[in-house]
Amino acid sequence: MQPTALGILLCVHNFIPNRTYIPQRHFDHLIVRPSDHLIDSMSTDTKTKALQGGEFLIRESDPKDIFIPEAFNEEQGMIAQTAVDFLAAEVWPNLDRIDSMEEGLMPKLLEKAGELGLLGISIPEEYGGFGKDFVTGMLVTEKTGAGHSYSVAMAAHTGIGTLPTLYYGNDAQKQKYIPKLATGEWKACYCLTEPGSGSDANSGKTKAVLTPDGKHYVINGQKMWITNGGFADVFTVFAKIDDDENLSAFIVEKGFGGITLNPEEKKMGIKGSSTRQVFFNDCRVPVENLLSERQNGFKIAVNILNIGRIKLAGAALGGAKAVVDQSVKYANERIQFGKPISAFGAIRQKLADQATYCYVVESATYRCSQDMERAIEALKAEGADHAKALLKGVEQYAAEAAILKVAGSECLDYVCDEGVQIYGGMGYSAESPVERAYRDSRINRIFEGTNEINRMLTVDMLLKRAMKGQLDLLGPAQAVAAELMGIPDMPEPDDSLLADEKRMVANFKKAVLMVAGGAAQKLGLELAKHQETLMHIADMVIDTYLAESTLLRTLKLAEMKGAANVQEQIAMCQLYIHDAADRIHKWAKEAVNSFADGDEQRAMLMGAKRFSKNTSLNTAELRKAVAKKMIAEGRYCY
């Protein structure tokens, strides 16, 4: 059987078992539901409409259509500087006090951030916020992401703590709670996970029973891994009313009574983040504090946490950049053999690779953020209110958000690990800043759903969009299959900027379609059981999205500033894409070998080699150039 992509849409219903999953994690939760219906019609108008979620795999993007960080305006720059100054003045000098969980310190820091407006950047002005767009909110998330445990507390408060009420509350609920949350007068947390229900949150035992007079719900149950639980004033609590099949959500004030807390959890990292078990013992909640509709808790969690994944990428990026700064500074100061260690090639390579990873993740994060913002504005123009527009706009790019969650958390882990290595023995000492960063970074690959879950969800969500007729994977996949059986075309000579990299990114997409289509055709409904194969496909998708985002940013930057003035960015783009080619070849081979044999296997392996071919590149010189500029400026400067 020759490899085709006709089977690429066969298995989406069973791709993830037919249940709602909330992978257990500290602090936040990720939910995904399989599609309910197969929509036969496939979208074919890919030339005239704006790039939709997942279409990066089947369409070319124009550099002019993406947002790049170099395009932030003056107001956004001032907001970002406010966040940086706040960390410098209030957080970094007090990291030891924060990690020792000094009584009252974290709530006080949140109140100070609220006074500066940092907790209400994206909250509408009518509720006491600044009403800024999604991209500006992401910028603040990035800048505050370097705040270690403080960043976790702030993210939990402004994200899962505040957003359920902001987006699902009625007007009375929003008027009562959001202004106080925006200023930090009240602090918020989110109560979903229970000891016996992590991934399968719908099996939670917490119950809500309506009182005979119909005025209160009485909640009884136990929640765990609750960030900000030790000092929160407002709890978003998920519980089943009576014998309902699905959870409902409630806004619960600490002052309602019936709430007790276990001692703070002892954790590997983010030690200053309050993490507690919360017990509800006959907690009486007014009926008007039911959030949204009865049994709507799953929907709330699904949509709120689509936002959480991309926000985690932004926060991880901010943390990673701070570690690069520390790595460069130490490399310039540490003298060995009569000169700073930044003069040695091995250290320069590490610095360059740290910077390249940050540049790549930043490129993809702000590309996706702007895509989400465009979708939000389009929905508003069609008459949707702000909350519904934001939720649906973000949901459209759920696959990209999952990609970025993986990329951002793994970038931070890589940068921190190399930071410790650059510091050497000092990096293992608690006296160094990178020791704390190394411990604090590790949780990011677990929460918002483990990276393994997010990898599988990436492929699942792309296939579901195809099943709904929102993404035409079938036509492009068939075209790749036909190309694979033909004689390879000789590329036309092209001396334009990054021409080789443009060709390579286009071929990465073909490799993804070839492998995913072949796996779906061969394995059918059994594909869900082949998690190793799914992971390889997901890694190919992730590298493809990151590579294209970096290429587009670099081309746009070269157009803005002139190629001669962005040589280091061009070098980072080349480094990442050429390294990605080798990785994609490896993953494609391993995936193909896991499901194909005979002539089919040989043909697809030839395709994997063809679609991941790269050109010769002096990577040592490129890394030297990237590192040299940072060493001269003493910081991450891209």
C-alpha positions in Angstrom: 0.0 0.0 0.0 1.4 3.4 -1.0 1.3 6.1 1.6 -1.6 8.4 1.3 -3.5 10.8 3.7 -7.0 9.5 3.0 -7.1 8.2 6.6 -6.1 11.3 8.3 -9.7 12.1 9.5 -10.7 8.6 10.5 -10.0 8.4 14.2 -10.7 11.7 15.8 -13.6 10.5 17.9 -11.5 7.8 19.6 -8.2 9.8 19.5 -8.7 10.6 23.1 -11.2 8.4 25.0 -14.8 9.7 25.1 -14.6 11.5 28.4 -13.6 14.9 29.7 -10.0 15.0 30.8 -8.5 17.4 33.3 -4.9 16.2 33.7 -4.0 16.5 37.4 -1.5 19.3 38.0 -0.8 21.8 40.7 -2.6 25.1 40.4 -4.5 24.9 37.1 -6.3 22.3 35.0 -6.7 21.5 31.3 -9.8 20.1 29.8 -10.6 18.8 26.4 -13.8 17.3 24.9 -13.9 15.2 21.8 -16.0 16.5 19.0 -19.6 15.5 19.1 -20.4 15.4 15.4 -18.6 14.9 12.1 -19.2 17.7 9.7 -18.8 16.5 6.2 -18.1 19.8 4.5 -14.5 20.8 4.3 -13.3 24.4 4.1 -11.4 25.0 0.9 -11.2 28.8 0.8 -7.7 29.1 2.0 -6.6 32.0 -0.2 -8.9 34.8 0.8 -9.7 34.3 4.5 -7.4 35.2 7.4 -5.2 32.4 8.8 -7.3 30.3 11.1 -6.3 28.0 13.9 -4.2 25.1 12.7 -3.9 26.5 9.1 -0.2 27.1 9.6 0.2 23.5 8.4 -1.5 24.0 5.1 -1.0 27.7 4.2 1.8 30.1 3.7 1.8 33.1 5.9 3.0 36.6 4.9 5.6 38.2 7.3 3.7 41.4 7.2 0.6 39.7 8.7 2.2 38.7 12.0 2.9 40.7 15.1 6.5 40.8 16.3 7.7 42.2 19.7 9.7 44.9 18.0 6.4 46.5 17.1 5.2 47.2 20.6 4.1 50.9 20.9 5.1 53.4 23.4 2.2 52.8 25.7 2.9 49.1 25.8 6.5 49.8 26.5 5.6 51.9 29.5 3.3 49.2 30.8 6.0 46.6 30.4 8.5 48.9 32.2 6.1 49.3 35.1 6.0 45.5 35.5 9.8 45.2 35.3 10.3 48.0 37.8 7.8 46.4 40.2 9.7 43.1 40.2 13.0 45.0 40.7 11.7 47.0 43.6 9.3 44.6 45.4 10.0 41.0 44.3 13.7 40.3 43.5 15.1 41.9 46.7 12.6 39.8 48.8 12.9 36.3 47.2 14.2 34.7 50.3 11.4 36.2 52.4 8.9 35.1 49.8 10.2 31.5 49.7 10.1 31.4 53.5 6.4 32.3 53.2 6.7 35.2 55.5 3.2 35.9 56.9 1.3 38.4 54.9 4.0 39.2 52.4 2.5 37.7 49.3 -0.9 39.3 49.8 0.8 42.6 50.3 2.8 42.2 47.1 -0.4 41.5 45.2 -2.0 44.6 46.7 0.9 46.7 45.5 0.7 45.2 42.0 -3.0 46.0 42.1 -2.3 49.7 43.0 -0.1 49.9 39.9 -2.8 48.4 37.7 -0.9 45.2 37.0 -3.7 42.9 38.1 -6.3 44.6 35.9 -4.5 45.0 32.5 -7.1 43.1 30.5 -10.1 43.7 32.8 -12.7 46.1 31.2 -12.6 49.7 32.4 -16.2 49.4 33.7 -14.9 46.9 36.3 -11.9 48.9 37.4 -9.3 47.6 34.9 -7.4 49.1 32.0 -9.2 47.2 29.2 -6.1 46.5 27.2 -5.9 43.9 24.4 -4.8 40.3 24.6 -1.3 41.1 23.3 -0.7 43.7 25.9 -1.9 41.3 28.6 0.6 38.8 27.3 3.4 41.4 27.5 2.6 41.9 31.2 2.5 38.2 31.7 6.0 37.8 30.1 7.5 40.6 32.1 6.1 39.4 35.5 7.1 35.8 34.6 10.6 36.4 36.0 9.2 36.8 39.5 9.5 33.1 40.6 6.8 32.2 43.3 5.3 35.7 43.0 4.6 35.0 39.3 2.6 31.9 40.2 0.5 33.8 42.8 -0.2 36.6 40.4 -1.0 34.3 37.5 -3.4 32.2 39.7 -5.1 35.4 40.9 -5.5 37.2 37.5 -6.1 34.0 35.5 -8.1 31.1 37.0 -9.0 33.1 40.1 -10.6 36.1 38.3 -11.5 35.0 34.8 -14.4 32.6 35.6 -16.3 35.4 37.2 -15.3 37.9 34.6 -16.3 35.8 31.7 -19.2 33.7 33.1 -20.6 35.9 35.9 -23.8 37.9 35.6 -23.6 41.6 35.9 -24.3 41.7 39.6 -21.5 39.1 40.2 -19.1 41.0 38.1 -19.9 44.4 39.7 -19.5 42.9 43.2 -16.2 40.9 42.7 -14.2 42.1 39.7 -13.3 45.6 40.9 -11.9 44.3 44.2 -10.0 41.5 42.4 -8.7 44.1 39.9 -7.2 46.2 42.6 -5.9 43.3 44.8 -8.2 44.2 47.7 -9.5 40.7 47.4 -7.3 37.7 46.4 -8.7 34.8 44.4 -8.1 31.1 43.9 -9.6 28.2 42.0 -10.8 24.9 43.6 -11.2 22.0 41.2 -8.8 19.1 41.9 -9.6 16.6 44.6 -7.5 13.8 46.1 -9.4 11.2 44.1 -10.1 13.2 41.0 -7.2 14.7 39.1 -7.4 14.0 35.4 -11.0 12.8 35.7 -12.3 15.8 37.5 -15.9 14.8 36.8 -15.5 12.1 39.4 -15.1 14.7 42.1 -17.0 14.0 45.4 -17.6 17.6 46.5 -21.4 18.1 46.8 -23.7 21.1 46.8 -27.2 20.7 48.2 -30.0 23.3 48.1 -31.5 24.2 51.4 -35.2 23.7 52.0 -35.9 27.4 51.8 -34.1 27.6 48.4 -31.8 30.4 49.5 -28.4 28.6 49.9 -26.3 25.8 48.6 -24.5 23.9 51.3 -21.1 22.7 50.0 -19.2 19.7 51.5 -16.0 18.3 50.1 -12.2 18.5 49.9 -9.9 20.2 47.3 -6.2 20.0 46.9 -3.2 21.8 45.2 -5.0 25.1 45.6 -2.7 28.0 44.7 -3.3 31.1 46.9 -5.5 29.0 49.1 -3.7 30.2 52.2 -4.8 33.8 51.8 -7.6 33.9 49.2 -10.7 35.9 49.9 -12.7 34.4 47.0 -12.8 30.8 45.8 -14.2 29.5 42.5 -15.4 26.1 43.7 -16.6 23.2 41.5 -19.1 20.8 43.0 -22.0 18.6 41.8 -25.5 19.7 42.8 -27.3 16.7 44.2 -26.7 13.8 41.7 -25.9 15.9 38.7 -23.7 14.2 36.0 -21.6 17.3 35.6 -20.0 19.9 37.9 -21.4 23.3 38.6 -19.3 26.3 39.7 -19.8 28.7 42.6 -18.3 31.9 43.8 -17.5 31.3 47.5 -16.3 34.0 49.9 -14.0 33.0 52.7 -16.4 34.9 55.0 -19.2 32.5 54.3 -17.7 30.2 56.9 -17.3 26.4 56.8 -13.9 26.6 55.2 -10.7 25.1 56.8 -7.2 24.7 55.4 -4.5 22.2 55.8 -0.9 23.4 56.3 1.1 24.6 53.3 2.4 21.9 51.1 6.2 21.3 50.9 7.3 21.5 47.3 10.4 21.1 45.2 10.2 24.6 43.9 8.1 27.8 43.9 8.3 27.5 47.7 6.8 30.9 48.2 3.6 30.0 46.4 0.8 29.2 48.8 -0.5 25.7 48.0 -3.0 24.1 50.4 -5.8 21.6 50.7 -9.2 23.3 51.3 -12.0 21.7 53.2 -15.7 22.8 52.8 -17.8 21.7 55.8 -21.4 22.8 55.5 -20.3 26.0 53.7 -23.4 28.0 53.0 -23.3 29.8 49.6 -26.1 32.1 48.5 -28.0 30.8 45.5 -27.1 34.0 43.6 -23.4 32.9 43.8 -24.0 30.0 41.4 -21.7 30.9 38.5 -23.3 30.6 35.1 -25.8 27.7 34.8 -26.1 24.5 36.6 -23.8 21.8 35.3 -21.8 24.4 33.3 -18.6 23.9 35.3 -16.8 21.9 32.6 -17.5 24.5 30.0 -16.1 27.2 32.3 -12.9 25.2 32.9 -12.4 24.3 29.2 -12.5 27.9 28.0 -10.7 29.6 30.8 -7.8 27.2 30.6 -7.3 27.6 26.9 -6.0 31.0 27.9 -3.9 29.5 30.7 -1.7 27.5 28.3 -0.5 30.4 26.2 -0.2 32.6 29.2 2.1 30.0 30.8 4.3 30.2 27.6 4.6 34.0 28.1 5.5 33.7 31.8 8.1 31.0 31.1 9.6 33.2 28.4 10.0 36.0 30.9 11.7 33.7 33.3 14.0 32.3 30.7 15.1 35.7 29.5 16.0 36.6 33.1 18.2 33.5 33.4 20.0 34.4 30.1 20.7 37.8 31.6 22.2 36.1 34.7 24.2 33.6 32.6 25.8 36.4 30.4 26.6 38.5 33.4 28.3 35.6 35.3 30.1 34.5 32.2 31.6 38.0 31.8 32.6 38.2 35.5 34.0 34.7 36.1 37.7 34.6 35.3 39.5 31.4 34.5 42.9 30.9 32.8 43.3 34.6 32.9 40.1 35.6 31.0 36.4 35.6 31.4 34.7 32.3 30.6 32.5 34.2 28.1 35.6 34.1 25.9 35.5 30.3 25.5 33.7 28.7 22.7 31.9 26.1 24.8 30.3 28.8 26.9 29.5 31.0 23.9 27.7 28.1 22.4 25.6 27.7 25.5 24.7 31.4 25.6 23.8 31.4 21.9 21.6 28.3 22.3 19.8 29.9 25.3 19.2 33.1 23.3 18.0 31.2 20.2 15.4 29.2 22.2 14.1 32.4 23.8 13.9 34.2 20.4 12.0 31.3 18.9 9.5 30.9 21.7 9.0 34.7 21.7 8.4 34.7 18.0 5.7 32.1 18.2 4.0 33.4 21.4 3.4 36.9 20.0 2.4 35.6 16.6 -0.3 33.4 18.2 -1.3 36.2 20.6 -2.0 38.6 17.8 -3.9 35.8 15.9 -6.1 35.4 18.9 -6.6 39.2 19.2 -7.7 39.4 15.6 -10.2 36.6 16.1 -11.5 38.4 19.2 -12.0 41.6 17.4 -13.7 39.9 14.4 -16.2 38.3 16.8 -16.9 41.6 18.5 -17.5 43.1 15.1 -20.1 40.4 14.5 -21.9 41.4 17.7 -20.4 39.2 20.4 -19.8 40.8 23.8 -16.2 41.0 25.0 -16.3 37.9 27.2 -17.8 35.6 24.5 -15.5 37.0 21.8 -12.4 36.4 23.9 -13.3 32.9 24.8 -14.2 31.8 21.3 -11.3 33.7 19.8 -8.8 31.9 22.0 -10.5 28.6 21.6 -9.9 28.8 17.8 -6.2 28.6 18.5 -6.3 25.9 21.2 -3.8 23.7 19.3 -1.3 26.6 19.0 -1.8 27.3 22.7 -0.9 23.7 23.6 2.1 23.9 21.3 3.3 27.1 23.1 2.7 25.6 26.6 5.1 22.8 25.7 7.6 25.0 24.0 7.6 27.7 26.7 8.0 25.3 29.6 10.7 23.3 27.8 12.6 26.5 26.8 12.6 27.6 30.4 13.8 24.2 31.6 16.6 24.1 29.0 17.7 27.7 29.7 17.8 27.1 33.5 19.7 23.9 33.1 22.3 25.5 30.9 22.4 28.5 33.3 23.4 26.2 36.2 26.1 24.6 33.9 27.5 28.0 33.0 27.7 28.9 36.7 29.4 25.6 37.4 29.8 24.7 41.1 28.3 28.1 42.0 25.2 27.2 40.1 24.5 24.4 42.5 24.7 26.7 45.5 21.6 28.3 46.9 23.6 31.6 46.9 23.2 31.8 43.1 20.1 33.1 41.3 20.0 30.1 38.9 19.6 27.5 41.6 16.2 28.9 42.5 15.3 29.3 38.8 16.2 25.7 38.2 13.9 24.4 40.9 11.1 26.8 40.1 11.1 26.0 36.4 10.3 22.3 36.8 6.7 22.6 37.6 5.8 24.3 34.3 6.1 21.0 32.4 3.5 19.5 34.7 0.8 22.2 35.2 -1.7 23.3 32.6 -1.6 19.6 31.8 1.6 17.7 31.5 3.6 18.2 28.3 2.8 14.7 27.3 -0.9 15.4 27.5 -0.4 18.7 25.6 1.5 17.0 22.8 -1.3 14.5 22.2 -3.9 17.3 22.5 -2.1 19.3 19.8 -2.7 16.6 17.3 -6.1 15.8 18.6 -7.3 19.4 18.3 -6.0 19.8 14.8 -7.9 16.6 13.7 -11.0 17.8 15.5 -10.9 21.1 13.6 -10.7 19.1 10.4 -13.6 16.9 11.4 -15.7 20.1 12.0 -14.8 21.4 8.5 -12.8 24.2 10.0 -9.4 23.0 8.7 -8.8 21.3 5.3 -6.1 18.8 6.1 -7.4 16.2 3.6 -6.6 18.1 0.3 -3.1 19.1 1.2 -2.3 15.7 2.6 -3.4 14.0 -0.6 -1.2 16.5 -2.5 1.8 15.5 -0.4 1.1 11.8 -1.0 1.0 12.5 -4.8 4.2 14.4 -4.6 5.9 11.6 -2.7 5.2 9.3 -5.6 6.6 11.7 -8.2 10.1 12.7 -9.2 11.4 15.5 -6.8 11.4 18.9 -8.4 14.7 20.8 -8.7 14.2 24.1 -6.8 14.6 27.2 -8.8 17.7 29.3 -7.9 16.7 31.8 -5.2 19.0 34.3 -3.7 16.4 36.0 -1.5 16.9 36.3 2.3 16.5 32.9 4.1 15.4 31.2 0.9 16.7 27.8 2.0 14.9 28.2 5.3 11.6 29.1 3.5 11.9 25.9 1.5 12.7 23.8 4.6 9.7 25.1 6.6 7.4 24.3 3.6 8.8 20.8 3.6 8.4 20.4 7.3 4.7 20.8 6.8 4.7 18.1 4.1 6.5 15.8 6.5 3.8 16.3 9.1 1.0 15.6 6.7 2.8 12.6 5.3 3.4 10.9 8.7 0.1 11.9 10.3 -1.8 10.7 7.2 0.1 7.5 7.0 -0.4 6.7 10.7 -4.1 7.5 10.6 -4.6 5.4 7.5 -2.7 2.4 8.7 -3.8 2.4 12.4 -7.3 3.8 12.1 -9.1 3.8 15.4 -6.1 2.1 17.0 -4.0 5.3 16.6 -5.1 6.5 20.1 -3.3 3.5 21.6 0.0 4.4 19.9 1.0 7.2 22.1 4.6 7.0 21.1 3.7 7.6 17.5 1.4 10.5 18.5 4.2 12.1 20.5 6.5 12.0 17.5 3.9 13.6 15.2 3.3 16.3 17.9 7.0 17.1 18.1 7.1 17.5 14.3 4.1 19.9 14.5 5.6 21.9 17.4 8.9 22.3 15.6 7.2 23.3 12.4 5.1 26.0 14.1 8.1 27.4 16.0 10.3 27.3 12.9 7.8 29.1 10.7 7.1 31.7 13.4 10.8 32.5 13.7 11.2 32.7 10.0 8.3 35.1 9.6 9.5 37.3 12.5 13.0 37.5 11.1 11.9 38.3 7.6 9.6 41.1 8.9 12.4 42.4 11.1 14.8 42.5 8.2 12.2 44.4 6.2 11.8 46.9 9.0 15.5 47.4 9.9 17.5 46.1 7.0 19.1 42.7 6.8 22.5 44.1 7.7 21.2 45.3 11.0 19.6 42.0 12.1 22.4 39.6 11.3 22.2 37.9 14.8 18.5 37.3 14.4 19.0 35.8 11.0 21.7 33.6 12.5 19.2 32.4 15.2 16.6 31.7 12.6 19.0 29.6 10.6 20.3 27.8 13.7 16.8 26.8 14.8 15.5 25.7 11.5 18.5 23.7 10.5 18.5 21.9 13.9 14.7 21.4 13.5 15.3 19.6 10.2 17.5 17.0 11.9 14.9 16.5 14.7 12.0 16.3 12.3 13.9 13.6 10.3 14.5 11.6 13.4 10.9 11.8 14.6 9.5 11.1 11.2 11.7 8.0 10.9 10.7 6.7 14.4 7.0 7.3 13.7 7.1 5.6 10.3 9.0 2.6 11.7 6.3 2.2 14.4 3.4 1.6 12.0 4.7 1.0 8.4 6.5 -1.9 6.7 7.5 -3.1 3.3 7.2 -0.8 0.3 5.1 1.6 2.3 7.8 2.0 4.9 10.6 2.5 2.3 8.6 5.1 0.4 7.8 7.1 3.6 11.3 6.9 4.9 12.5 8.4 1.6 9.9 11.1 2.0 11.0 11.8 5.5 14.6 12.3 4.2 13.4 14.4 1.3 11.2 16.7 3.4 13.8 17.2 6.2 16.8 17.9 3.9 18.9 20.8 5.0 22.0 22.6 3.6 25.5 22.9 5.0 25.8 25.6 7.6 28.7 26.8 9.8 26.7 26.7 13.0 29.8 27.5 15.1 30.3 30.8 13.5 26.6 31.7 13.8 26.6 30.9 17.5 29.7 33.0 18.0 27.9 36.0 16.4 24.8 35.5 18.5 26.8 35.2 21.7 29.2 38.0 20.9 26.5 40.7 20.9 25.1 39.5 24.2 28.6 39.4 25.8 29.2 42.9 24.6 25.9 44.2 26.0 26.0 42.1 29.1 22.4 40.8 28.7 19.9 39.1 26.5 19.5 41.8 23.8 17.2 40.3 21.2 
